[in-house]
Amino acid sequence: MTPSFPDVSHSYGGLTIDDLSTQFSVSASLFDSYIDLSEQPIQVYLFSDGVLTTSSAVLSAAIPSEPSATITSASSAVMLDIPEADQNHQGRVMFVLVVSTAQDGETQEKSVISVTQTANTNANAQFITINWGSIDPIDIAIPNAASLATARSHPITVPNGISVITITGTPFTRDNAQVGFSYTGISSSGTQTATRPAAQGQQYYERTVYPSTDTQGNANQFVITITAQDGVTTKSYYVNVYVQPDTQDTATIKVDSSSSGTLFTRSSSADSFDVTLPLVVSPINSQAIISVLNVDSYASSVTIDGSVRGGNTLTINGIQPGSSTQHTVVVTAQDGTTQKTYSLSITETMDTNPAVSSLSVQDNNGVALTITPSYDPSISTYIISGLSVDSSHLEFNFTQSFNGPMNLKS
């Protein structure tokens, strides 16, 4: 491109500056060391030609009476301020005109330099913060070696019970870069992934997180990716959130009987329980059902007598009268270490009443006989009447409280 300044001696192009720059430096010196620059300074002018659309763009402007800056010594440089209206314009072309005057005070040399603004490539984060609940945001330190992925990995510990956190990413160039988020987590139902598309300027991301025994926070990994203004340069920052696991290990122990329903429910801090089963007609029908209830949803395991049981339930059959069975319930908290052990002793009641509750007598012909007096458990002697001459034997029918109906022939 050839600026249309009159009598231009030299033209230079191809120089670029970051379009977020507000200043740039220009320096120049003369071959003739006898020229006193304090009296005949080098004059520097800055022109803007708007957005470059073709390679033949030219500058048509009169040289103003006052330069943008002057160079008054061979060793000095001047800073040119880019007008605010010309800042942050990708592709905008500016021209710098340098005018030097010879010793005769009349001869001048004019040089033009074209400067093109290019998109910013800064993808650094200025701030990354994390917060949860009502706490103030916590700044995550951004190391100097931010170009290294390992240096951008930040483990953060969050107290148990926190389920939602907010991460905020702020680019160094603020509204001239985009911030996006991605998340990978491990919940009780498997791996969870989510993303939030990149958007301009400071952005925040609110996300559910999950407890874990992994202290490196691999159960909750956030990646904050900053895309520079050029749309190509990116930098990612990794924040690993470790939510401390639950240490809840208590449960409710319940024991049911097949014949009498719920016998025992206890949710205290006690470690040892004694349970007595009611008397049943037949020992083979004696049944106890141990259930472990109200276990914390994050508990890692529940075992009964050393094994994981379906539905956290164990059924014990055929407990003999007077005998006991011993059982152990162990609840392990989510942290995999904290445990609560419950010991149960289940005893089947033994019948202590030998009395007969009812008594009747009949002969071999099935004829009911009379007993005198009427049966009473407190009376031990009776008279039987009504026997016929062809009676060959008697049948005694009685009921015992434990054994039930019985028949005795004599």
Disulfide bonds with the S-S distance in Angstrom:
none
